[in-house]
Amino acid sequence: MKVVELVTSVQAYGWSPEELHFQYPHLSMSQIYSALAYYWEHKEEIDADVKQRFEYSEKLRLEAGESTLAKRLRQEGLIE
């Protein structure tokens, strides 16, 4: 697991180190605290990576268009 993936869990869900350990039991508390410390030492670089990943995924989402399932649910009035 990459540091950036752990950090996005904190940013998206506000998870504490203990919650991160619950969600990712394959990581030790030591690994989690080390990853978070690494993030704070390299915050600008990792934040730029998070932004780049978001922009790339948003580009792909827009290029893909609406899914067949979403279209059907919209037609049935189940989503807006």
MMTF fields as JSON, N, C-alpha, C and O atoms, coordinates in Angstrom:
{
  "mmtfVersion": "1.0.0",
  "mmtfProducer": "UNKNOWN",
  "numBonds": 319,
  "numAtoms": 320,
  "numGroups": 80,
  "numChains": 1,
  "numModels": 1,
  "chainsPerModel": [1],
  "groupsPerChain": [80],
  "chainIdList": ["A"],
  "bondAtomList": [4, 2, 8, 6, 12, 10, 16, 14, 20, 18, 24, 22, 28, 26, 32, 30, 36, 34, 40, 38, 44, 42, 48, 46, 52, 50, 56, 54, 60, 58, 64, 62, 68, 66, 72, 70, 76, 74, 80, 78, 84, 82, 88, 86, 92, 90, 96, 94, 100, 98, 104, 102, 108, 106, 112, 110, 116, 114, 120, 118, 124, 122, 128, 126, 132, 130, 136, 134, 140, 138, 144, 142, 148, 146, 152, 150, 156, 154, 160, 158, 164, 162, 168, 166, 172, 170, 176, 174, 180, 178, 184, 182, 188, 186, 192, 190, 196, 194, 200, 198, 204, 202, 208, 206, 212, 210, 216, 214, 220, 218, 224, 222, 228, 226, 232, 230, 236, 234, 240, 238, 244, 242, 248, 246, 252, 250, 256, 254, 260, 258, 264, 262, 268, 266, 272, 270, 276, 274, 280, 278, 284, 282, 288, 286, 292, 290, 296, 294, 300, 298, 304, 302, 308, 306, 312, 310, 316, 314],
  "bondOrderList": [1, 1, 1, 1, 1, 1, 1, 1, 1, 1, 1, 1, 1, 1, 1, 1, 1, 1, 1, 1, 1, 1, 1, 1, 1, 1, 1, 1, 1, 1, 1, 1, 1, 1, 1, 1, 1, 1, 1, 1, 1, 1, 1, 1, 1, 1, 1, 1, 1, 1, 1, 1, 1, 1, 1, 1, 1, 1, 1, 1, 1, 1, 1, 1, 1, 1, 1, 1, 1, 1, 1, 1, 1, 1, 1, 1, 1, 1, 1],
  "groupList": [{"groupName": "MET", "atomNameList": ["N", "CA", "C", "O"], "elementList": ["N", "C", "C", "O"], "formalChargeList": [0, 0, 0, 0], "bondAtomList": [1, 0, 2, 1, 3, 2], "bondOrderList": [1, 1, 2], "singleLetterCode": "M", "chemCompType": "L-PEPTIDE LINKING"}, {"groupName": "LYS", "atomNameList": ["N", "CA", "C", "O"], "elementList": ["N", "C", "C", "O"], "formalChargeList": [0, 0, 0, 0], "bondAtomList": [1, 0, 2, 1, 3, 2], "bondOrderList": [1, 1, 2], "singleLetterCode": "K", "chemCompType": "L-PEPTIDE LINKING"}, {"groupName": "VAL", "atomNameList": ["N", "CA", "C", "O"], "elementList": ["N", "C", "C", "O"], "formalChargeList": [0, 0, 0, 0], "bondAtomList": [1, 0, 2, 1, 3, 2], "bondOrderList": [1, 1, 2], "singleLetterCode": "V", "chemCompType": "L-PEPTIDE LINKING"}, {"groupName": "GLU", "atomNameList": ["N", "CA", "C", "O"], "elementList": ["N", "C", "C", "O"], "formalChargeList": [0, 0, 0, 0], "bondAtomList": [1, 0, 2, 1, 3, 2], "bondOrderList": [1, 1, 2], "singleLetterCode": "E", "chemCompType": "L-PEPTIDE LINKING"}, {"groupName": "LEU", "atomNameList": ["N", "CA", "C", "O"], "elementList": ["N", "C", "C", "O"], "formalChargeList": [0, 0, 0, 0], "bondAtomList": [1, 0, 2, 1, 3, 2], "bondOrderList": [1, 1, 2], "singleLetterCode": "L", "chemCompType": "L-PEPTIDE LINKING"}, {"groupName": "THR", "atomNameList": ["N", "CA", "C", "O"], "elementList": ["N", "C", "C", "O"], "formalChargeList": [0, 0, 0, 0], "bondAtomList": [1, 0, 2, 1, 3, 2], "bondOrderList": [1, 1, 2], "singleLetterCode": "T", "chemCompType": "L-PEPTIDE LINKING"}, {"groupName": "SER", "atomNameList": ["N", "CA", "C", "O"], "elementList": ["N", "C", "C", "O"], "formalChargeList": [0, 0, 0, 0], "bondAtomList": [1, 0, 2, 1, 3, 2], "bondOrderList": [1, 1, 2], "singleLetterCode": "S", "chemCompType": "L-PEPTIDE LINKING"}, {"groupName": "GLN", "atomNameList": ["N", "CA", "C", "O"], "elementList": ["N", "C", "C", "O"], "formalChargeList": [0, 0, 0, 0], "bondAtomList": [1, 0, 2, 1, 3, 2], "bondOrderList": [1, 1, 2], "singleLetterCode": "Q", "chemCompType": "L-PEPTIDE LINKING"}, {"groupName": "ALA", "atomNameList": ["N", "CA", "C", "O"], "elementList": ["N", "C", "C", "O"], "formalChargeList": [0, 0, 0, 0], "bondAtomList": [1, 0, 2, 1, 3, 2], "bondOrderList": [1, 1, 2], "singleLetterCode": "A", "chemCompType": "L-PEPTIDE LINKING"}, {"groupName": "TYR", "atomNameList": ["N", "CA", "C", "O"], "elementList": ["N", "C", "C", "O"], "formalChargeList": [0, 0, 0, 0], "bondAtomList": [1, 0, 2, 1, 3, 2], "bondOrderList": [1, 1, 2], "singleLetterCode": "Y", "chemCompType": "L-PEPTIDE LINKING"}, {"groupName": "GLY", "atomNameList": ["N", "CA", "C", "O"], "elementList": ["N", "C", "C", "O"], "formalChargeList": [0, 0, 0, 0], "bondAtomList": [1, 0, 2, 1, 3, 2], "bondOrderList": [1, 1, 2], "singleLetterCode": "G", "chemCompType": "PEPTIDE LINKING"}, {"groupName": "TRP", "atomNameList": ["N", "CA", "C", "O"], "elementList": ["N", "C", "C", "O"], "formalChargeList": [0, 0, 0, 0], "bondAtomList": [1, 0, 2, 1, 3, 2], "bondOrderList": [1, 1, 2], "singleLetterCode": "W", "chemCompType": "L-PEPTIDE LINKING"}, {"groupName": "PRO", "atomNameList": ["N", "CA", "C", "O"], "elementList": ["N", "C", "C", "O"], "formalChargeList": [0, 0, 0, 0], "bondAtomList": [1, 0, 2, 1, 3, 2], "bondOrderList": [1, 1, 2], "singleLetterCode": "P", "chemCompType": "L-PEPTIDE LINKING"}, {"groupName": "HIS", "atomNameList": ["N", "CA", "C", "O"], "elementList": ["N", "C", "C", "O"], "formalChargeList": [0, 0, 0, 0], "bondAtomList": [1, 0, 2, 1, 3, 2], "bondOrderList": [1, 1, 2], "singleLetterCode": "H", "chemCompType": "L-PEPTIDE LINKING"}, {"groupName": "PHE", "atomNameList": ["N", "CA", "C", "O"], "elementList": ["N", "C", "C", "O"], "formalChargeList": [0, 0, 0, 0], "bondAtomList": [1, 0, 2, 1, 3, 2], "bondOrderList": [1, 1, 2], "singleLetterCode": "F", "chemCompType": "L-PEPTIDE LINKING"}, {"groupName": "ILE", "atomNameList": ["N", "CA", "C", "O"], "elementList": ["N", "C", "C", "O"], "formalChargeList": [0, 0, 0, 0], "bondAtomList": [1, 0, 2, 1, 3, 2], "bondOrderList": [1, 1, 2], "singleLetterCode": "I", "chemCompType": "L-PEPTIDE LINKING"}, {"groupName": "ASP", "atomNameList": ["N", "CA", "C", "O"], "elementList": ["N", "C", "C", "O"], "formalChargeList": [0, 0, 0, 0], "bondAtomList": [1, 0, 2, 1, 3, 2], "bondOrderList": [1, 1, 2], "singleLetterCode": "D", "chemCompType": "L-PEPTIDE LINKING"}, {"groupName": "ARG", "atomNameList": ["N", "CA", "C", "O"], "elementList": ["N", "C", "C", "O"], "formalChargeList": [0, 0, 0, 0], "bondAtomList": [1, 0, 2, 1, 3, 2], "bondOrderList": [1, 1, 2], "singleLetterCode": "R", "chemCompType": "L-PEPTIDE LINKING"}],
  "groupTypeList": [0, 1, 2, 2, 3, 4, 2, 5, 6, 2, 7, 8, 9, 10, 11, 6, 12, 3, 3, 4, 13, 14, 7, 9, 12, 13, 4, 6, 0, 6, 7, 15, 9, 6, 8, 4, 8, 9, 9, 11, 3, 13, 1, 3, 3, 15, 16, 8, 16, 2, 1, 7, 17, 14, 3, 9, 6, 3, 1, 4, 17, 4, 3, 8, 10, 3, 6, 5, 4, 8, 1, 17, 4, 17, 7, 3, 10, 4, 15, 3],
  "groupIdList": [1, 2, 3, 4, 5, 6, 7, 8, 9, 10, 11, 12, 13, 14, 15, 16, 17, 18, 19, 20, 21, 22, 23, 24, 25, 26, 27, 28, 29, 30, 31, 32, 33, 34, 35, 36, 37, 38, 39, 40, 41, 42, 43, 44, 45, 46, 47, 48, 49, 50, 51, 52, 53, 54, 55, 56, 57, 58, 59, 60, 61, 62, 63, 64, 65, 66, 67, 68, 69, 70, 71, 72, 73, 74, 75, 76, 77, 78, 79, 80],
  "secStructList": [7, 7, 2, 2, 2, 2, 2, 2, 2, 2, 2, 2, 2, 7, 7, 7, 2, 2, 2, 2, 2, 2, 2, 7, 6, 6, 1, 7, 2, 2, 2, 2, 2, 2, 2, 2, 2, 2, 2, 2, 2, 6, 2, 2, 2, 2, 2, 2, 2, 2, 2, 2, 2, 2, 2, 2, 2, 2, 2, 2, 2, 2, 2, 2, 7, 1, 7, 2, 2, 2, 2, 2, 2, 2, 2, 6, 6, 1, 7, 7],
  "xCoordList": [0.85, 0.0, 0.898, 1.894, 0.532, 1.316, 0.869, -0.282, 1.801, 1.506, 0.352, -0.538, 0.358, -0.692, -2.072, -3.056, -2.164, -3.447, -3.921, -5.115, -2.999, -3.342, -3.801, -4.781, -3.086, -3.409, -4.78, -5.532, -5.111, -6.433, -7.547, -8.645, -7.293, -8.293, -8.498, -9.624, -7.42, -7.524, -8.278, -9.166, -7.925, -8.553, -10.025, -10.856, -10.347, -11.724, -12.654, -13.806, -12.163, -13.032, -12.709, -13.476, -11.571, -11.18, -10.761, -10.876, -10.276, -9.923, -8.707, -7.736, -8.774, -7.658, -6.693, -7.038, -5.491, -4.579, -5.202, -4.984, -5.972, -6.612, -7.641, -7.742, -8.409, -9.391, -8.688, -9.148, -7.588, -6.804, -6.362, -6.418, -5.925, -5.497, -6.673, -6.516, -7.843, -9.033, -9.375, -9.691, -9.311, -9.656, -8.579, -8.879, -7.333, -6.2, -5.412, -4.299, -5.968, -5.326, -3.972, -3.209, -3.673, -2.364, -1.245, -0.067, -1.608, -0.617, -0.52, -1.534, 0.694, 0.878, 0.703, 0.784, 0.465, 0.351, 1.655, 1.639, 2.764, 4.065, 4.154, 4.636, 3.695, 3.71, 2.795, 3.144, 1.647, 0.695, 1.289, 1.257, 1.826, 2.434, 3.643, 3.874, 4.402, 5.551, 5.097, 5.695, 4.037, 3.506, 2.973, 3.196, 2.269, 1.738, 2.86, 2.764, 3.909, 5.067, 5.744, 6.151, 5.862, 6.458, 5.627, 6.171, 4.313, 3.435, 3.732, 3.899, 3.797, 4.016, 5.39, 5.572, 6.357, 7.692, 7.741, 8.633, 6.78, 6.748, 5.37, 4.903, 4.731, 3.337, 3.102, 2.164, 3.923, 3.71, 3.75, 2.898, 4.728, 4.887, 3.698, 3.173, 3.283, 2.19, 0.857, 0.022, 0.647, -0.582, -0.668, -1.752, 0.463, 0.482, 0.119, -0.586, 0.597, 0.261, -1.23, -1.864, -1.797, -3.243, -4.021, -4.984, -3.614, -4.297, -4.197, -5.183, -3.013, -2.822, -3.698, -4.296, -3.778, -4.614, -6.09, -6.809, -6.532, -7.919, -8.209, -9.215, -7.337, -7.546, -7.576, -8.38, -6.709, -6.676, -7.962, -8.538, -8.41, -9.634, -10.851, -11.768, -10.861, -11.962, -11.981, -13.049, -10.81, -10.699, -11.269, -12.047, -10.878, -11.379, -12.89, -13.588, -13.39, -14.828, -15.604, -16.634, -15.102, -15.785, -15.713, -16.682, -14.573, -14.42, -15.33, -15.85, -15.523, -16.333, -17.819, -18.576, -18.23, -19.648, -20.454, -19.917, -21.744, -22.642, -22.738, -22.824, -22.722, -22.799, -24.208, -25.173, -24.299, -25.586, -26.502, -27.698, -25.956, -26.745, -27.286, -28.464, -26.45, -26.9, -27.991, -28.958, -27.847, -28.874, -30.209, -31.255, -30.16, -31.378, -32.023, -33.238, -31.229, -31.759, -32.354, -33.368, -31.731, -32.242, -33.59, -34.521, -33.68, -34.921, -36.047, -37.203, -35.728, -36.721, -37.013, -37.84, -36.318, -36.56, -35.969, -36.355, -35.035, -34.444, -33.265, -32.886, -32.685, -31.643, -31.914, -32.631, -31.328, -31.493, -30.381, -30.353],
  "yCoordList": [-1.164, 0.0, 1.229, 1.287, 2.204, 3.428, 4.435, 4.437, 5.282, 6.338, 7.189, 7.544, 7.519, 8.373, 7.728, 8.44, 6.424, 5.738, 5.805, 5.953, 5.698, 5.816, 7.244, 7.452, 8.207, 9.615, 9.964, 10.718, 9.436, 9.742, 9.167, 9.722, 8.077, 7.544, 8.501, 8.702, 9.083, 10.071, 11.291, 11.799, 11.764, 12.964, 12.746, 13.614, 11.618, 11.353, 11.023, 11.456, 10.265, 9.761, 10.304, 10.103, 10.994, 11.514, 10.427, 10.598, 9.314, 8.181, 8.472, 9.078, 8.041, 8.103, 6.959, 6.049, 6.996, 5.855, 4.528, 3.493, 4.567, 3.335, 2.828, 1.624, 3.75, 3.347, 2.844, 1.891, 3.473, 2.982, 1.542, 0.705, 1.26, -0.099, -1.084, -2.221, -0.626, -1.479, -1.755, -2.888, -0.724, -0.864, -1.609, -2.309, -1.449, -2.089, -2.925, -2.55, -4.045, -4.83, -5.415, -5.842, -5.437, -5.941, -4.951, -5.295, -3.704, -2.702, -2.642, -2.635, -2.598, -2.442, -0.97, -0.095, -0.706, 0.677, 1.425, 2.611, 0.74, 1.345, 1.774, 2.867, 0.924, 1.267, 2.453, 3.33, 2.488, 3.579, 4.901, 5.896, 4.915, 6.149, 6.567, 7.759, 5.609, 5.93, 6.548, 7.51, 5.99, 6.529, 7.94, 8.815, 8.159, 9.496, 10.495, 11.648, 10.081, 10.948, 11.271, 12.408, 10.265, 10.481, 11.501, 12.388, 11.367, 12.326, 13.752, 14.644, 13.972, 15.331, 15.86, 17.071, 14.974, 15.407, 15.694, 16.399, 15.145, 15.288, 15.745, 15.33, 16.587, 16.982, 17.587, 17.191, 18.52, 19.171, 18.162, 18.18, 17.3, 16.294, 15.325, 15.011, 14.86, 13.889, 14.557, 13.959, 15.775, 16.501, 16.717, 16.633, 16.994, 17.145, 15.827, 15.818, 14.715, 13.391, 13.118, 12.615, 13.451, 13.272, 14.083, 13.588, 15.317, 16.191, 15.611, 15.591, 15.142, 14.55, 13.312, 13.132, 12.466, 11.269, 11.637, 11.02, 12.647, 13.082, 13.617, 13.253, 14.476, 15.057, 13.974, 14.045, 12.985, 11.9, 11.073, 10.741, 10.744, 9.951, 10.748, 10.181, 12.047, 12.893, 12.942, 12.899, 13.033, 13.024, 11.719, 11.733, 10.601, 9.305, 9.182, 8.636, 9.695, 9.639, 10.431, 9.977, 11.604, 12.43, 11.796, 11.842, 11.206, 10.545, 9.325, 9.039, 8.611, 7.386, 7.698, 6.899, 8.846, 9.19, 8.407, 7.674, 8.589, 7.937, 6.441, 6.021, 5.652, 4.2, 3.782, 4.523, 2.603, 2.051, 1.906, 2.185, 1.476, 1.325, 2.672, 2.782, 3.687, 5.021, 5.543, 6.147, 5.321, 5.759, 5.084, 5.732, 3.777, 3.032, 3.499, 3.694, 3.678, 4.145, 5.55, 5.857, 6.395, 7.744, 7.682, 8.415, 6.814, 6.659, 6.153, 6.528, 5.319, 4.771, 5.704, 5.405, 6.856, 7.847, 7.474, 8.035, 6.534, 6.102, 6.972, 6.971, 7.718, 8.699, 9.942, 9.904, 11.036, 12.296, 12.477, 13.476],
  "zCoordList": [0.0, 0.0, 0.0, 0.72, -0.813, -0.911, 0.14, 0.576, 0.532, 1.504, 1.004, 1.776, -0.274, -0.832, -0.671, -0.469, -0.755, -0.591, 0.859, 1.121, 1.78, 3.199, 3.509, 4.225, 2.967, 3.203, 2.628, 3.247, 1.476, 0.907, 1.766, 1.796, 2.457, 3.393, 4.559, 5.014, 5.035, 6.116, 5.617, 6.3, 4.422, 3.878, 3.549, 3.819, 2.982, 2.549, 3.711, 3.727, 4.675, 5.737, 7.124, 8.066, 7.254, 8.552, 9.525, 10.739, 9.001, 9.845, 10.715, 10.264, 11.94, 12.88, 12.567, 11.812, 13.139, 12.949, 13.391, 12.762, 14.468, 14.945, 13.938, 13.702, 13.341, 12.328, 11.072, 10.443, 10.708, 9.569, 9.816, 8.914, 11.036, 11.367, 11.287, 10.844, 11.722, 11.63, 10.164, 9.799, 9.333, 7.916, 7.12, 6.153, 7.54, 6.851, 7.861, 8.229, 8.314, 9.374, 8.987, 9.854, 7.696, 7.267, 7.571, 7.467, 7.952, 8.331, 9.853, 10.55, 10.35, 11.79, 12.159, 11.298, 13.427, 13.878, 13.605, 13.277, 13.739, 13.452, 11.992, 11.692, 11.093, 9.663, 9.383, 8.592, 10.014, 9.806, 10.288, 9.564, 11.5, 12.021, 11.187, 10.985, 10.71, 9.853, 8.539, 8.057, 7.965, 6.709, 6.905, 6.068, 8.008, 8.272, 8.536, 8.115, 9.215, 9.446, 8.116, 7.879, 7.251, 5.932, 5.158, 4.5, 5.241, 4.555, 5.014, 4.183, 6.306, 6.804, 6.426, 6.305, 6.238, 5.801, 4.301, 3.829, 3.555, 2.087, 1.617, 0.556, 2.394, 2.172, 0.786, 0.095, 0.381, -0.922, -2.062, -2.951, -2.03, -3.086, -3.115, -4.183, -1.949, -1.886, -2.211, -2.889, -1.743, -2.097, -3.611, -4.19, -4.245, -5.707, -6.38, -7.388, -5.827, -6.363, -6.217, -7.145, -5.049, -4.831, -5.853, -6.438, -6.071, -7.041, -8.449, -9.187, -8.819, -10.148, -10.333, -11.394, -9.319, -9.394, -9.556, -10.341, -8.805, -8.908, -10.304, -10.911, -10.814, -12.14, -13.221, -14.151, -13.099, -14.072, -14.01, -15.046, -12.802, -12.674, -13.155, -13.75, -12.901, -13.369, -14.9, -15.511, -15.513, -16.977, -17.538, -18.492, -16.942, -17.409, -17.219, -18.074, -16.086, -15.822, -16.876, -17.373, -17.205, -18.209, -19.592, -20.35, -19.92, -21.219, -21.336, -22.415, -20.24, -20.26, -20.396, -20.946, -19.9, -19.959, -18.938, -18.108, -19.03, -18.072, -18.35, -19.504, -17.299, -17.46, -17.873, -17.69, -18.423, -18.82, -17.617, -17.708, -16.502, -15.279, -14.82, -14.48, -14.805, -14.373, -15.301, -14.838, -16.58, -17.538, -17.239, -17.221, -17.005, -16.725, -15.417, -15.363, -14.376, -13.095, -13.229, -12.602, -14.038, -14.262, -14.999, -14.665, -15.991, -16.749, -15.862, -16.057, -14.902, -13.984, -12.828, -11.967, -12.814, -11.763, -10.417, -9.391, -10.409, -9.15, -8.716, -7.544, -9.667, -9.351, -10.179, -11.179, -9.742, -10.491, -11.488, -12.206]
}
